[in-house]
Structure formats: C-alpha cells, structure tokens
Amino acid sequence: MNNIGTTRREFLSRASGGFGTIALAGMLGQNIDLAEDPLKPRIGHHAAKADRVIFLYSTGGVSQVDTFNHRPQLTKDHGKSITASRWLNTSGEFKRFLIKPRYQFKQYGQSGAWVSELFPHLGSVIDDICVLNAMHCDSDGHDKATLAAHTGSAQFARPSAGSWISYGLGTVNQNMPSFMVLAPSAPYAGTQTWGSDFLPACHQGTHVLPGKEPLPNIRPRLADGGLQQMELNLRNKLNETHLRTRAADQMLNARIRSFETAFGMQREAPEAFDLSGETAATLELYGIQQDTTAGFGWQCLVARRLAERGVRFLELIDVGSSNNWDSHGNMADHEKLAKAIDKPIAGLLTDLKQRGMLDSTLVVWTTEFGRTPFHERADHPGREHHKHCFSSWMAGGGVKGGIVHGTSDEYGIRTAEDAVHTHDLHATMLHLLGIDHERLTFRHAGRDFRLTDVHGHVVKQIIT
C-alpha cells in the first residue's frame, strides 16, 4: 500500500469528481480519531438557549457614532479641540477636533432605541436587537483586529469561533458542513478567519462564493448513487489502510471525513441553494430578485435555508478587504455599504421570527473596530481606526431584544459603563450555545487552548 503514490491520488481525484476540495481546501488540523466521528452532535455543558449562530461581519471598521451610538453632545461640540490619547495606531497626546455624525438619528420601536438613518430597516426590527455600544478590542490594525474578532487572538493564528463551536457541538446534519462561510472574498487576515488551525481539520469553515455556481462540481459525477457509494467505501478502505502506515497524517484524516461530507452534500446542497421555491414575498423581504445568485440579500436568505438544514455556524461577510467600511477619506462610503446590508439583515431577522427560528438562532453583527469621532481638521470628511469604542449587536437565541447595553463617554471615544471586550462577546456566544468558554479547550503544544484564551466574561445582563 506504501507504493500506491500517484496512482492512488489519481484514483481519489477521479472518485471524488473534484468536489472534495470544497470541504477540504486549505485544511490543516489535528489527527482525527477514526473510531469516533469528530462531527457527531454533542451536548454542551449546560442548557443551551441557541442551537446555531449566524455571524454577520462588516469588514473595515464601521463608525459607531454614525450608526448605533447616538452622541448628541458630539454634534453640539462639533469643531471643539480635544487631546486624543491615540492616533493612527500610536499612543501619545494629539490635538484633534471633534467631528459630528454625518447622519441623523431617530428613535425606533417600543424600546425607543436610537438608530441612524443609515439603517431604517434595522430600526424597524430594533425591538428584537440588543445593541452593544461599549465594545472595545486590543488592536486598531485591520489584520490583527479582524483576526481577534474571529479567533480571539490579535497576534497569532488560532482556530476561528466557528471552528471552536463545530468542535464543541458537532453537527446535526452529517450531509452538510458544520461551519460555512458565505462571502464574496476573505476579509482582512484572509482565510485564517475561518480556519481550524490546530483543531481537527474537519472543523474548518467551508467557503461558499456567491455567484452562478456557489459550489463548483456539486452535482454527482455518476447518475448511479449506489455505484458512487461503492467508490466512496473503497476509497475509505484504501485511505484507512494507507493511514495505518503513516502515523499522525493530519491531511489524510481530514480528507477521509471531508469526502464523506462532500458525498452527502451532493444530495442536499443543490436543494439548499435553490431559491426557486421561495415566494415572491420572501424574496422581497430580503430585497432580492428571483434569479439572484449574489449580494448580501442572497447570502442572508441562503443562510436561513442552511440554518434550517442543520448547519451549526454560518458566517456572512458583506465585502472583502477592498471597497469596504474603511472610510478614511469619505464617510459617504458608509451610505452605499449600509444600503446593501440594511434590508437583507432586517429581512433575515423577520423571516427567522416568522418561522419560529429566531428564539433558537443567535444572530451576531460586528466589525473589527470603530472609527474616531475626531480628526486633524474639523471639516475632514473621513474617520480613522479606533479600538477604544465601537458598536455591535446580538439578536435571538436567548438575547434580550429592544435594549442597549453599555454606554460610551459623551463623544463616543471611550467606553464608560458595561464595556464588552471581544473576549466577552465570544464567551457570551458560547454560553448561549450551552458551552462554558473556560471548559471548551484543546491540548496543543503542551498547553490547553480556548477561544477566549485566559480572558472573557459572559455578559449575563443581556441574556433572557
């Protein structure tokens, strides 16, 4: 069996029809115990309030004072000089000028929460949302902050939150990946944002590229499903025999499980991505047309369909590392970006609620950091990176709706009360899924790692 070499690889390639690479691309991971399915469904440490997560990520750093953090004093004191303690990733003392929000705010819903005119549709469902207006993080560099938002570490490659959740809970649908990413391209920090790193490779996110063919080679190579199953069984026997001669072969273990998932996806994925059965009213809710195969509305609707089919963790990235929310030169860029996601996200929350899924689906929206409420000139049209205060929100899955948790200072520069760090957000996500973030660990390089490292507190005030 040691001499199979290229012939063996050619056989596997033909048998998989090339589709296995979708569930496998870029995988690196710990050795998988073939005696136990690493993706089997597991029970958490305590009763869960949510079964799944839809993680919405806006790349580039969304301005808190132009979206969800209403700071009227910032408007009143527009042009006033202040001394800032950080500027362009550097600490010190900098004379800067306050810049008022570019967009008007109004109150929505019974809660009366303030939302800017950038998000009128989200304003209409604000009573289902818990806004976190005192978020803060460790870095105001895109790559590091993006890495931290996804993996908990701003310095080193670590498994993503989706991978940790897949590792902890497994999947309820063996024919679909437990972790899927719907994104036109990777954000800052690249594919590490959905990587499994040292966790078993089957927990890595499967990237789905919106377009006419979101899953290439999805259709079975053979019309006879029984024959293809025979090929899969033979391939697995060859793999397992080969594995016994190659101790700790990480890639081969991952490949075995990925081919099994890929085979199941050939049956279930085409229907999941087929929107032809959705009503006109549902398509309108998401702001998309019948033949749409891209855009954030498509991503949101497909996410709902995948959530229905048991995918444990879904990440939706609205844009990649270019043409994003990084509005250094002109805050007017926020307008088109907000318009692209406002109605789809509101539609997703509404649709989940109408179908009775919102209570068991945790929806999280975040960005890597905020933007400065000040600049070098009072008439400057843009804002810079800002790690000391930004906004995120959560909805469904055991989260109290219609509340605003945490406050900043009067200008939105620093957190003031009930601050929430990225580690706290991750700890709370895990808690709502029934996982104790301090007990979800993996032994690697001589120590026990976890998503929240040695940090993180559950934000109990926002939980029902």
MARKOLTI-123820 format. One record per residue (C-alpha): residue number from 0; residue in one letter; chain; x, y, z. Coordinates in pm, 1 decimal. Layout:
BEGIN
nr, rest, kette, x, y, z
NUM, a, A, X, Y, Z .
...
***
This chain:
BEGIN
nr, rest, kette, x, y, z
0, m, A, 0.0, 0.0, 0.0 .
1, n, A, 300.2, 228.9, 51.4 .
2, n, A, 358.7, 215.9, -323.3 .
3, i, A, 18.8, 347.5, -428.3 .
4, g, A, 163.1, 700.5, -461.0 .
5, t, A, 42.2, 895.1, -763.3 .
6, t, A, -189.2, 617.4, -877.9 .
7, r, A, -376.2, 636.5, -550.0 .
8, r, A, -409.0, 1013.6, -569.0 .
9, e, A, -537.4, 992.2, -924.8 .
10, f, A, -797.4, 738.4, -815.9 .
11, l, A, -915.0, 958.9, -529.2 .
12, s, A, -937.3, 1257.2, -759.6 .
13, r, A, -1148.9, 1068.5, -1012.7 .
14, a, A, -1370.1, 915.2, -745.0 .
15, s, A, -1438.7, 1248.8, -578.3 .
16, g, A, -1512.4, 1426.0, -905.4 .
17, g, A, -1307.8, 1716.7, -773.1 .
18, f, A, -1579.5, 1810.4, -524.8 .
19, g, A, -1391.1, 1703.8, -212.8 .
20, t, A, -1174.0, 2012.0, -240.2 .
21, i, A, -1470.9, 2232.3, -146.9 .
22, a, A, -1491.9, 2086.3, 201.5 .
23, l, A, -1114.3, 2038.2, 223.6 .
24, a, A, -940.8, 2338.3, 68.0 .
25, g, A, -655.7, 2462.7, 282.4 .
26, m, A, -724.4, 2220.8, 569.6 .
27, l, A, -462.2, 2165.3, 837.1 .
28, g, A, -554.0, 2004.7, 1165.1 .
29, q, A, -501.0, 1765.9, 1448.7 .
30, n, A, -505.2, 1391.3, 1397.6 .
31, i, A, -866.0, 1266.1, 1394.1 .
32, d, A, -968.4, 953.3, 1583.0 .
33, l, A, -1132.7, 734.2, 1319.6 .
34, a, A, -1307.2, 535.8, 1594.1 .
35, e, A, -1527.7, 835.9, 1671.7 .
36, d, A, -1691.0, 1080.2, 1435.0 .
37, p, A, -1549.8, 1424.9, 1524.1 .
38, l, A, -1864.8, 1589.3, 1387.2 .
39, k, A, -2122.3, 1386.6, 1576.7 .
40, p, A, -2370.2, 1609.0, 1767.4 .
41, r, A, -2269.2, 1676.6, 2127.3 .
42, i, A, -2441.7, 1817.0, 2432.5 .
43, g, A, -2293.6, 2130.7, 2587.9 .
44, h, A, -2201.8, 2200.0, 2947.8 .
45, h, A, -2540.0, 2349.6, 3037.0 .
46, a, A, -2883.2, 2403.3, 2884.9 .
47, a, A, -2848.0, 2596.6, 2559.8 .
48, k, A, -3067.4, 2885.8, 2454.0 .
49, a, A, -2947.5, 2874.6, 2092.7 .
50, d, A, -2882.5, 2584.6, 1855.8 .
51, r, A, -2689.6, 2773.9, 1588.9 .
52, v, A, -2517.9, 3104.3, 1508.3 .
53, i, A, -2542.5, 3337.9, 1210.4 .
54, f, A, -2241.2, 3567.5, 1236.2 .
55, l, A, -2264.0, 3883.5, 1025.7 .
56, y, A, -1932.7, 4057.0, 969.1 .
57, s, A, -1882.7, 4403.5, 819.9 .
58, t, A, -1522.4, 4440.2, 710.3 .
59, g, A, -1323.9, 4758.3, 757.4 .
60, g, A, -1441.2, 4921.8, 1079.9 .
61, v, A, -1791.7, 5066.6, 1096.2 .
62, s, A, -1829.9, 5406.5, 1263.5 .
63, q, A, -2014.4, 5373.8, 1593.1 .
64, v, A, -2116.0, 5740.7, 1610.0 .
65, d, A, -2274.2, 5724.9, 1263.5 .
66, t, A, -2474.0, 5404.6, 1316.2 .
67, f, A, -2591.6, 5290.0, 1661.0 .
68, n, A, -2419.3, 5507.6, 1922.6 .
69, h, A, -2619.1, 5830.9, 1940.7 .
70, r, A, -2397.4, 6103.0, 2089.5 .
71, p, A, -2584.3, 6436.2, 2074.6 .
72, q, A, -2304.3, 6611.7, 2261.3 .
73, l, A, -2071.1, 6528.6, 1974.1 .
74, t, A, -2298.6, 6726.4, 1744.5 .
75, k, A, -2317.4, 7018.2, 1987.3 .
76, d, A, -1940.6, 7032.3, 2028.8 .
77, h, A, -1852.3, 6982.6, 1663.5 .
78, g, A, -1520.9, 7154.9, 1589.2 .
79, k, A, -1412.3, 7168.7, 1951.7 .
80, s, A, -1048.2, 7078.0, 2009.4 .
81, i, A, -959.7, 6785.7, 2236.5 .
82, t, A, -647.7, 6592.8, 2331.0 .
83, a, A, -664.7, 6238.5, 2195.2 .
84, s, A, -455.1, 5963.8, 2352.8 .
85, r, A, -422.8, 5755.9, 2035.0 .
86, w, A, -392.4, 5838.9, 1667.3 .
87, l, A, -305.2, 5621.3, 1366.4 .
88, n, A, -212.5, 5321.0, 1582.5 .
89, t, A, 15.3, 5530.9, 1802.5 .
90, s, A, -31.3, 5629.4, 2166.8 .
91, g, A, 52.8, 5982.2, 2282.8 .
92, e, A, -107.7, 6324.7, 2308.9 .
93, f, A, -261.8, 6461.8, 1991.5 .
94, k, A, -460.6, 6781.1, 1945.2 .
95, r, A, -763.2, 6690.0, 1736.3 .
96, f, A, -1106.8, 6829.1, 1651.8 .
97, l, A, -1443.9, 6668.1, 1720.0 .
98, i, A, -1648.3, 6580.6, 1411.1 .
99, k, A, -2023.5, 6540.5, 1439.1 .
100, p, A, -2207.7, 6242.5, 1288.9 .
101, r, A, -2272.1, 6271.5, 919.4 .
102, y, A, -2614.5, 6105.1, 958.2 .
103, q, A, -2924.1, 6187.4, 1160.1 .
104, f, A, -3053.9, 5958.2, 1434.3 .
105, k, A, -3410.6, 5878.2, 1534.2 .
106, q, A, -3578.4, 5653.5, 1786.4 .
107, y, A, -3743.4, 5329.0, 1679.7 .
108, g, A, -3978.7, 5071.3, 1824.9 .
109, q, A, -4131.8, 5045.8, 2168.4 .
110, s, A, -3781.9, 5048.8, 2314.0 .
111, g, A, -3707.9, 5389.8, 2165.0 .
112, a, A, -3354.9, 5285.1, 2073.6 .
113, w, A, -3160.1, 5533.1, 1863.0 .
114, v, A, -3053.9, 5422.5, 1514.6 .
115, s, A, -2907.0, 5639.0, 1239.8 .
116, e, A, -3073.9, 5697.1, 905.7 .
117, l, A, -2822.6, 5455.9, 753.6 .
118, f, A, -3028.2, 5163.7, 888.2 .
119, p, A, -3403.2, 5237.1, 864.7 .
120, h, A, -3492.3, 4870.1, 809.4 .
121, l, A, -3289.8, 4757.0, 1107.8 .
122, g, A, -3458.1, 5033.7, 1302.0 .
123, s, A, -3793.1, 4873.2, 1222.2 .
124, v, A, -3684.5, 4550.0, 1399.6 .
125, i, A, -3481.2, 4712.3, 1676.7 .
126, d, A, -3707.2, 4562.4, 1944.1 .
127, d, A, -3557.1, 4223.9, 1856.3 .
128, i, A, -3200.0, 4353.6, 1884.2 .
129, c, A, -2963.6, 4411.0, 2175.5 .
130, v, A, -2720.3, 4687.4, 2081.4 .
131, l, A, -2374.8, 4676.6, 2241.4 .
132, n, A, -2248.0, 5034.9, 2241.0 .
133, a, A, -1941.8, 4987.4, 2460.4 .
134, m, A, -1742.8, 4733.9, 2261.1 .
135, h, A, -1363.2, 4755.4, 2264.9 .
136, c, A, -1073.0, 4545.0, 2137.8 .
137, d, A, -695.0, 4513.4, 2150.9 .
138, s, A, -583.6, 4640.9, 1811.4 .
139, d, A, -667.5, 4915.8, 1566.8 .
140, g, A, -486.7, 4745.7, 1280.9 .
141, h, A, -714.2, 4570.4, 1029.9 .
142, d, A, -538.9, 4233.7, 1016.7 .
143, k, A, -490.4, 4196.9, 1390.3 .
144, a, A, -834.6, 4325.5, 1486.1 .
145, t, A, -1004.4, 4105.2, 1225.6 .
146, l, A, -810.1, 3804.5, 1348.9 .
147, a, A, -911.9, 3883.5, 1707.0 .
148, a, A, -1278.1, 3929.4, 1614.3 .
149, h, A, -1278.8, 3580.6, 1465.6 .
150, t, A, -1025.8, 3382.7, 1668.5 .
151, g, A, -981.4, 3572.4, 1994.5 .
152, s, A, -613.7, 3636.1, 1921.7 .
153, a, A, -476.9, 3952.7, 1763.0 .
154, q, A, -122.3, 3818.0, 1749.9 .
155, f, A, -123.4, 3452.9, 1647.2 .
156, a, A, -313.5, 3222.6, 1415.7 .
157, r, A, -577.8, 3041.6, 1617.9 .
158, p, A, -895.7, 2844.8, 1538.4 .
159, s, A, -1192.3, 3062.8, 1444.1 .
160, a, A, -1503.1, 3086.6, 1660.6 .
161, g, A, -1696.2, 2878.3, 1408.2 .
162, s, A, -1435.5, 2604.1, 1430.3 .
163, w, A, -1446.6, 2606.1, 1810.1 .
164, i, A, -1825.4, 2575.0, 1804.5 .
165, s, A, -1810.2, 2294.3, 1549.5 .
166, y, A, -1550.5, 2118.7, 1766.0 .
167, g, A, -1761.5, 2161.8, 2078.0 .
168, l, A, -2105.5, 2075.1, 1942.9 .
169, g, A, -2056.3, 1888.4, 1615.1 .
170, t, A, -2331.1, 1894.0, 1354.2 .
171, v, A, -2688.4, 1772.1, 1344.6 .
172, n, A, -2666.2, 1709.9, 969.3 .
173, q, A, -2385.5, 1478.6, 863.3 .
174, n, A, -2450.2, 1565.2, 498.0 .
175, m, A, -2357.3, 1931.1, 541.3 .
176, p, A, -2050.8, 2101.8, 689.7 .
177, s, A, -2097.9, 2223.1, 1044.3 .
178, f, A, -1937.5, 2560.4, 961.5 .
179, m, A, -1996.6, 2751.1, 637.5 .
180, v, A, -1886.3, 3095.5, 521.1 .
181, l, A, -2083.5, 3289.6, 259.1 .
182, a, A, -1853.2, 3560.9, 132.2 .
183, p, A, -1753.4, 3723.4, -197.8 .
184, s, A, -1394.1, 3726.0, -68.5 .
185, a, A, -1197.3, 3692.6, 252.1 .
186, p, A, -1176.4, 3989.4, 489.2 .
187, y, A, -851.7, 4123.8, 633.8 .
188, a, A, -642.7, 3839.5, 781.0 .
189, g, A, -753.7, 3618.0, 492.6 .
190, t, A, -886.3, 3265.2, 519.3 .
191, q, A, -748.3, 3228.3, 871.2 .
192, t, A, -1072.3, 3397.0, 977.4 .
193, w, A, -1247.7, 3067.4, 912.1 .
194, g, A, -950.5, 2835.9, 965.9 .
195, s, A, -937.5, 2549.2, 1214.9 .
196, d, A, -563.5, 2587.2, 1286.8 .
197, f, A, -473.1, 2316.4, 1543.1 .
198, l, A, -829.1, 2183.6, 1581.6 .
199, p, A, -922.2, 1878.5, 1371.3 .
200, a, A, -938.2, 1994.9, 1012.6 .
201, c, A, -1298.9, 1891.3, 957.2 .
202, h, A, -1399.8, 2190.1, 1172.6 .
203, q, A, -1268.6, 2448.0, 925.0 .
204, g, A, -1524.5, 2669.2, 757.3 .
205, t, A, -1639.4, 2575.8, 407.5 .
206, h, A, -1621.1, 2886.7, 189.7 .
207, v, A, -1916.0, 2942.9, -43.5 .
208, l, A, -1854.8, 3206.1, -310.6 .
209, p, A, -2177.1, 3384.8, -414.8 .
210, g, A, -2239.3, 3359.5, -788.2 .
211, k, A, -2394.7, 3141.0, -1053.2 .
212, e, A, -2208.0, 2835.9, -924.6 .
213, p, A, -2152.4, 2885.0, -549.1 .
214, l, A, -2044.4, 2521.6, -506.6 .
215, p, A, -1848.2, 2406.6, -814.3 .
216, n, A, -1878.2, 2040.6, -914.3 .
217, i, A, -2172.1, 1996.0, -679.7 .
218, r, A, -2359.0, 1751.9, -898.2 .
219, p, A, -2270.0, 1381.4, -870.2 .
220, r, A, -2028.5, 1253.1, -1132.3 .
221, l, A, -2228.2, 930.7, -1157.0 .
222, a, A, -2602.8, 901.2, -1207.8 .
223, d, A, -2598.4, 574.7, -1013.5 .
224, g, A, -2577.6, 672.5, -646.5 .
225, g, A, -2514.3, 312.9, -544.3 .
226, l, A, -2205.9, 291.2, -762.2 .
227, q, A, -2072.6, 616.5, -623.4 .
228, q, A, -2130.7, 486.2, -269.1 .
229, m, A, -1928.1, 177.5, -359.3 .
230, e, A, -1646.2, 405.2, -477.7 .
231, l, A, -1664.6, 601.0, -152.0 .
232, n, A, -1646.6, 281.9, 55.7 .
233, l, A, -1349.8, 156.0, -144.8 .
234, r, A, -1175.0, 490.3, -114.6 .
235, n, A, -1224.0, 489.6, 262.9 .
236, k, A, -1078.2, 139.4, 291.6 .
237, l, A, -775.0, 249.0, 90.0 .
238, n, A, -742.0, 562.7, 300.0 .
239, e, A, -764.4, 378.8, 630.5 .
240, t, A, -513.4, 115.3, 518.8 .
241, h, A, -280.8, 388.1, 397.1 .
242, l, A, -329.1, 580.4, 723.7 .
243, r, A, -205.3, 288.6, 934.3 .
244, t, A, 130.8, 314.0, 756.0 .
245, r, A, 158.9, 690.0, 810.2 .
246, a, A, 128.3, 788.5, 1174.5 .
247, a, A, -34.3, 1123.3, 1253.3 .
248, d, A, -112.4, 1209.8, 891.9 .
249, q, A, -328.0, 1516.1, 954.3 .
250, m, A, -427.2, 1581.5, 595.7 .
251, l, A, -531.1, 1225.0, 522.3 .
252, n, A, -756.2, 1209.0, 828.5 .
253, a, A, -919.4, 1533.5, 726.2 .
254, r, A, -959.5, 1411.1, 369.6 .
255, i, A, -1145.9, 1097.8, 479.0 .
256, r, A, -1408.7, 1297.5, 666.8 .
257, s, A, -1428.5, 1568.0, 400.8 .
258, f, A, -1506.1, 1315.8, 125.2 .
259, e, A, -1787.6, 1172.8, 335.3 .
260, t, A, -1932.8, 1520.6, 387.2 .
261, a, A, -1885.6, 1606.1, 20.1 .
262, f, A, -2074.0, 1294.0, -83.1 .
263, g, A, -2364.4, 1392.3, 142.0 .
264, m, A, -2359.0, 1748.7, 11.4 .
265, q, A, -2413.9, 1622.8, -341.3 .
266, r, A, -2759.0, 1514.2, -225.1 .
267, e, A, -2855.2, 1807.6, -1.9 .
268, a, A, -2662.5, 2118.9, -107.6 .
269, p, A, -2822.9, 2171.8, -452.9 .
270, e, A, -3167.5, 2198.9, -296.7 .
271, a, A, -3041.6, 2425.1, -17.4 .
272, f, A, -2901.5, 2675.0, -268.8 .
273, d, A, -3203.2, 2661.8, -498.3 .
274, l, A, -3421.5, 2965.3, -426.1 .
275, s, A, -3680.1, 2888.9, -694.3 .
276, g, A, -3926.1, 2761.7, -433.9 .
277, e, A, -3915.8, 3079.6, -225.9 .
278, t, A, -4221.8, 3303.3, -252.7 .
279, a, A, -4211.9, 3647.2, -408.2 .
280, a, A, -4294.1, 3790.8, -65.8 .
281, t, A, -3991.0, 3623.1, 89.1 .
282, l, A, -3759.4, 3743.5, -186.6 .
283, e, A, -3892.6, 4096.0, -142.2 .
284, l, A, -3833.6, 4069.8, 230.9 .
285, y, A, -3462.5, 4019.3, 159.8 .
286, g, A, -3460.5, 4272.3, -123.1 .
287, i, A, -3362.5, 4027.7, -398.0 .
288, q, A, -3493.5, 3909.3, -733.7 .
289, q, A, -3591.0, 3554.6, -832.9 .
290, d, A, -3271.7, 3480.7, -1028.6 .
291, t, A, -3032.3, 3644.7, -782.3 .
292, t, A, -2718.6, 3444.6, -703.8 .
293, a, A, -2509.9, 3710.1, -528.8 .
294, g, A, -2536.7, 4009.0, -298.8 .
295, f, A, -2595.8, 4025.9, 74.3 .
296, g, A, -2967.0, 3954.4, 37.6 .
297, w, A, -2879.0, 3624.4, -130.5 .
298, q, A, -2628.9, 3547.1, 144.8 .
299, c, A, -2888.2, 3612.7, 416.1 .
300, l, A, -3160.4, 3402.9, 253.6 .
301, v, A, -2924.0, 3112.9, 184.6 .
302, a, A, -2804.6, 3136.6, 545.8 .
303, r, A, -3161.5, 3091.5, 666.5 .
304, r, A, -3200.9, 2788.5, 440.4 .
305, l, A, -2873.2, 2637.3, 560.6 .
306, a, A, -2968.8, 2704.6, 922.9 .
307, e, A, -3292.0, 2515.1, 861.5 .
308, r, A, -3084.2, 2222.4, 737.6 .
309, g, A, -2869.7, 2195.5, 1047.5 .
310, v, A, -2555.7, 2396.6, 972.7 .
311, r, A, -2424.8, 2492.9, 1315.2 .
312, f, A, -2229.3, 2812.9, 1239.5 .
313, l, A, -2279.7, 3044.3, 941.5 .
314, e, A, -2067.1, 3349.7, 874.6 .
315, l, A, -2175.5, 3614.0, 624.6 .
316, i, A, -1914.9, 3868.3, 514.3 .
317, d, A, -2061.2, 4162.0, 327.7 .
318, v, A, -1743.1, 4272.6, 149.9 .
319, g, A, -1380.6, 4169.7, 127.9 .
320, s, A, -1054.3, 4351.7, 201.7 .
321, s, A, -1121.9, 4620.1, -60.3 .
322, n, A, -1417.5, 4852.5, -115.6 .
323, n, A, -1522.8, 4813.7, 247.4 .
324, w, A, -1618.7, 5021.1, 552.6 .
325, d, A, -1267.6, 5164.4, 594.6 .
326, s, A, -1381.2, 5521.5, 534.0 .
327, h, A, -1058.8, 5715.6, 588.8 .
328, g, A, -1125.7, 5967.2, 317.0 .
329, n, A, -1501.6, 5997.8, 297.4 .
330, m, A, -1770.6, 5881.0, 537.5 .
331, a, A, -2016.3, 5896.3, 248.0 .
332, d, A, -1886.9, 5546.1, 166.2 .
333, h, A, -2093.8, 5419.9, 460.0 .
334, e, A, -2414.6, 5503.9, 272.7 .
335, k, A, -2386.5, 5252.3, -10.1 .
336, l, A, -2245.4, 4986.7, 220.8 .
337, a, A, -2526.8, 5026.3, 472.3 .
338, k, A, -2787.7, 5021.2, 196.7 .
339, a, A, -2650.7, 4687.5, 74.7 .
340, i, A, -2699.7, 4512.5, 410.5 .
341, d, A, -2979.3, 4701.0, 589.8 .
342, k, A, -3284.0, 4542.4, 428.5 .
343, p, A, -3133.7, 4192.7, 395.7 .
344, i, A, -3041.6, 4173.2, 764.7 .
345, a, A, -3378.0, 4309.7, 875.5 .
346, g, A, -3540.0, 4059.9, 640.2 .
347, l, A, -3336.9, 3776.6, 790.7 .
348, l, A, -3446.0, 3865.3, 1145.0 .
349, t, A, -3808.5, 3899.1, 1035.2 .
350, d, A, -3802.7, 3572.6, 842.1 .
351, l, A, -3642.5, 3380.3, 1128.6 .
352, k, A, -3901.9, 3519.2, 1367.8 .
353, q, A, -4194.4, 3435.3, 1138.2 .
354, r, A, -4069.8, 3077.4, 1106.1 .
355, g, A, -4021.3, 3033.9, 1479.5 .
356, m, A, -3644.0, 3009.2, 1439.1 .
357, l, A, -3521.9, 3331.1, 1597.7 .
358, d, A, -3550.8, 3201.1, 1953.5 .
359, s, A, -3306.1, 2920.9, 1871.7 .
360, t, A, -3082.3, 3114.2, 1629.9 .
361, l, A, -2824.2, 3356.4, 1767.3 .
362, v, A, -2760.5, 3638.5, 1518.9 .
363, v, A, -2449.0, 3849.8, 1577.9 .
364, w, A, -2337.7, 4156.7, 1384.2 .
365, t, A, -1995.1, 4307.6, 1439.0 .
366, t, A, -1694.7, 4473.2, 1280.0 .
367, e, A, -1326.0, 4476.4, 1378.7 .
368, f, A, -1323.1, 4819.0, 1548.0 .
369, g, A, -1485.6, 5160.3, 1530.8 .
370, r, A, -1381.0, 5496.4, 1392.4 .
371, t, A, -1252.1, 5814.2, 1551.9 .
372, p, A, -1509.5, 6080.9, 1647.1 .
373, f, A, -1231.0, 6333.9, 1582.7 .
374, h, A, -974.9, 6424.3, 1317.3 .
375, e, A, -690.5, 6662.0, 1234.1 .
376, r, A, -938.2, 6907.0, 1081.1 .
377, a, A, -1294.9, 6977.2, 1186.0 .
378, d, A, -1403.6, 6966.5, 822.3 .
379, h, A, -1229.0, 6640.4, 736.2 .
380, p, A, -1471.8, 6404.7, 552.9 .
381, g, A, -1333.3, 6078.2, 693.8 .
382, r, A, -1257.9, 5896.3, 1018.3 .
383, e, A, -960.7, 5684.7, 1130.6 .
384, h, A, -931.9, 5346.7, 1305.2 .
385, h, A, -1045.2, 5336.2, 1667.6 .
386, k, A, -1017.0, 5039.5, 1906.3 .
387, h, A, -1137.6, 5202.4, 2227.9 .
388, c, A, -1508.4, 5208.5, 2145.9 .
389, f, A, -1735.4, 5063.5, 1877.5 .
390, s, A, -2081.0, 4912.0, 1833.5 .
391, s, A, -2201.9, 4557.9, 1772.3 .
392, w, A, -2535.5, 4387.4, 1827.5 .
393, m, A, -2691.6, 4049.6, 1901.3 .
394, a, A, -3042.7, 3913.1, 1846.3 .
395, g, A, -3240.7, 3595.2, 1907.0 .
396, g, A, -3100.4, 3283.9, 2073.6 .
397, g, A, -3158.2, 3387.8, 2434.6 .
398, v, A, -3065.0, 3755.3, 2398.6 .
399, k, A, -3294.1, 4028.2, 2533.2 .
400, g, A, -3434.3, 4235.6, 2249.0 .
401, g, A, -3500.6, 4608.0, 2249.8 .
402, i, A, -3220.8, 4703.0, 2486.2 .
403, v, A, -2895.8, 4895.6, 2459.5 .
404, h, A, -2619.2, 4754.4, 2674.7 .
405, g, A, -2319.0, 4964.4, 2759.9 .
406, t, A, -2252.1, 5332.5, 2713.2 .
407, s, A, -1959.4, 5536.1, 2594.9 .
408, d, A, -1844.6, 5879.1, 2700.4 .
409, e, A, -2036.5, 6174.0, 2561.5 .
410, y, A, -1836.1, 6174.9, 2237.6 .
411, g, A, -1813.3, 5800.9, 2167.8 .
412, i, A, -1437.3, 5797.1, 2221.1 .
413, r, A, -1407.1, 5564.7, 2521.6 .
414, t, A, -1630.7, 5308.6, 2688.0 .
415, a, A, -1792.1, 5437.9, 3007.3 .
416, e, A, -2023.3, 5170.7, 3154.1 .
417, d, A, -2072.1, 4797.6, 3093.7 .
418, a, A, -1786.5, 4765.7, 2848.5 .
419, v, A, -1778.1, 4446.5, 2638.1 .
420, h, A, -1446.9, 4318.2, 2505.4 .
421, t, A, -1418.8, 4087.0, 2205.9 .
422, h, A, -1339.6, 3804.3, 2450.3 .
423, d, A, -1665.2, 3880.6, 2634.6 .
424, l, A, -1860.9, 3865.2, 2308.8 .
425, h, A, -1712.8, 3522.5, 2232.8 .
426, a, A, -1774.2, 3398.7, 2587.2 .
427, t, A, -2137.5, 3507.9, 2562.7 .
428, m, A, -2184.1, 3342.0, 2223.8 .
429, l, A, -2053.9, 3013.2, 2362.5 .
430, h, A, -2265.2, 3043.1, 2677.2 .
431, l, A, -2584.7, 3086.8, 2475.9 .
432, l, A, -2495.9, 2768.4, 2286.4 .
433, g, A, -2462.0, 2580.6, 2614.8 .
434, i, A, -2081.6, 2592.5, 2627.3 .
435, d, A, -1868.7, 2709.3, 2921.0 .
436, h, A, -1594.1, 2908.1, 2749.2 .
437, e, A, -1344.6, 2813.3, 3020.7 .
438, r, A, -1408.0, 2441.3, 2969.7 .
439, l, A, -1402.5, 2427.0, 2589.9 .
440, t, A, -1032.2, 2353.8, 2549.1 .
441, f, A, -793.9, 2172.3, 2317.6 .
442, r, A, -450.0, 2044.3, 2411.3 .
443, h, A, -186.1, 2175.4, 2171.7 .
444, a, A, 189.8, 2235.9, 2201.9 .
445, g, A, 187.4, 2144.4, 2569.8 .
446, r, A, -96.1, 2366.7, 2687.9 .
447, d, A, -474.3, 2386.7, 2684.5 .
448, f, A, -604.2, 2648.4, 2442.1 .
449, r, A, -950.7, 2801.7, 2426.3 .
450, l, A, -1130.2, 3062.4, 2214.9 .
451, t, A, -1116.2, 3324.7, 2491.6 .
452, d, A, -756.8, 3236.1, 2593.5 .
453, v, A, -735.0, 3336.5, 2964.3 .
454, h, A, -991.2, 3614.6, 2933.4 .
455, g, A, -1360.4, 3670.7, 2878.8 .
456, h, A, -1675.6, 3711.9, 3086.4 .
457, v, A, -2030.9, 3620.5, 2992.7 .
458, v, A, -2245.1, 3931.9, 2957.9 .
459, k, A, -2526.8, 3798.0, 3174.2 .
460, q, A, -2723.1, 4124.5, 3174.6 .
461, i, A, -2832.0, 4074.3, 2813.8 .
462, i, A, -2946.2, 3712.5, 2849.6 .
463, t, A, -3312.9, 3623.0, 2893.7 .
***
